[in-house]
Amino acid sequence: MSGPRTKGFLIIGIAGLAGLVGARLYHVLESPHELIANPSVLISRFGFAWFGGLLGGFVALVILAKRFRIPLLEFLDMLLACGSSGYASGASAACYQAMATMASDHFALGNELS
């Protein structure tokens, strides 16, 4: 099974994992003194930088384009809609999370609806 659908899932999976790794590494390397003091921050569940995810995913996509012999600009053009919709859904999820946190804090303090 090496059809276009299989390659598509492979590209999505590798770019997603590279984005997660890039986000984590970027966050950890922003404060190297913390990494030196406590190397276990590398495997912490907290701290992902969106810019590192963008860089990690982009580097993975460039490598995959060369691997599958796809012209880089065509490849990135195909992926533009996916990236922008992914960023939009992530931003809206973060906004929803912030509103839910504010609402739970509001009611935890004993405030009621007016």
C-alpha positions as MATLAB code, in Angstrom:
seq = 'MSGPRTKGFLIIGIAGLAGLVGARLYHVLESPHELIANPSVLISRFGFAWFGGLLGGFVALVILAKRFRIPLLEFLDMLLACGSSGYASGASAACYQAMATMASDHFALGNELS';
ca = [
       0.000    0.000    0.000;
       1.859    3.050   -1.217;
      -0.919    5.046   -2.827;
      -1.413    8.799   -2.545;
      -3.718    8.366    0.430;
      -1.057    6.478    2.385;
       1.534    9.141    1.550;
      -0.894   11.834    2.653;
      -1.409   10.235    6.054;
       2.354    9.766    6.381;
       2.988   13.441    5.613;
       0.325   14.594    8.065;
       1.606   12.299   10.808;
       5.259   13.203   10.428;
       4.546   16.933   10.186;
       2.324   16.749   13.279;
       4.908   14.897   15.341;
       7.675   17.215   14.155;
       5.498   20.154   15.146;
       5.053   18.780   18.662;
       8.767   18.095   19.031;
       9.637   21.531   17.648;
       7.177   23.248   19.981;
       8.617   21.463   23.002;
      12.252   22.061   22.031;
      11.664   25.729   21.313;
      10.012   26.205   24.699;
      12.819   24.408   26.538;
      15.581   26.227   24.652;
      14.019   29.624   25.452;
      15.299   29.224   29.011;
      18.506   27.168   28.890;
      19.351   27.899   32.547;
      16.182   26.020   33.558;
      17.166   23.095   31.305;
      20.652   22.940   32.800;
      19.295   23.099   36.346;
      16.633   20.441   35.742;
      16.940   18.314   32.561;
      13.657   16.564   33.339;
      11.816   19.593   31.871;
      12.377   17.969   28.478;
       9.725   15.355   29.256;
       7.309   17.611   31.114;
       3.695   17.817   29.909;
       3.732   21.594   30.130;
       5.249   24.208   27.880;
       4.815   24.217   24.135;
       5.690   27.248   21.986;
       3.584   27.689   18.857;
       6.494   29.168   16.914;
       8.603   26.085   17.580;
       5.739   23.930   16.319;
       5.597   25.996   13.148;
       9.346   25.659   12.625;
       9.388   21.926   13.370;
       6.474   21.252   11.035;
       7.977   23.421    8.292;
      11.356   21.676    8.453;
       9.626   18.290    8.307;
       7.580   19.376    5.283;
      10.670   20.606    3.434;
      12.410   17.274    4.072;
       9.318   15.316    2.984;
       8.991   17.365   -0.202;
      12.556   16.495   -1.139;
      11.995   12.845   -0.151;
       8.910   12.472   -2.369;
      10.449   14.587   -5.160;
       7.667   17.170   -5.079;
       8.591   20.753   -6.052;
       8.804   22.650   -2.768;
       6.651   25.648   -3.710;
       3.887   23.423   -5.103;
       4.012   21.281   -1.988;
       3.802   24.249    0.369;
       1.010   25.757   -1.735;
      -1.012   22.556   -1.338;
      -0.538   22.648    2.424;
      -1.369   26.325    2.909;
      -5.089   25.758    3.454;
      -4.406   23.003    5.996;
      -2.007   25.172    7.956;
      -4.279   28.186    8.100;
      -7.302   26.135    9.127;
      -5.226   24.352   11.769;
      -4.032   27.665   13.175;
      -7.596   29.012   13.222;
      -8.977   25.972   15.035;
      -6.129   26.099   17.560;
      -6.712   29.791   18.222;
     -10.445   29.294   18.668;
      -9.825   26.372   21.043;
      -7.473   28.537   23.111;
     -10.090   31.305   23.207;
     -12.751   28.832   24.334;
     -10.429   27.489   27.029;
      -9.748   31.004   28.301;
     -13.481   31.811   28.459;
     -14.229   28.535   30.267;
     -11.472   29.234   32.792;
     -12.757   32.749   33.435;
     -16.303   31.457   33.891;
     -15.231   28.734   36.328;
     -13.174   31.268   38.313;
     -16.156   33.614   38.391;
     -18.510   31.011   39.837;
     -15.853   29.585   42.187;
     -15.697   32.958   43.901;
     -19.405   32.729   44.755;
     -20.666   35.091   42.073;
     -24.010   34.341   40.491;
     -25.592   35.245   37.206;
     -27.201   38.669   37.250;
];
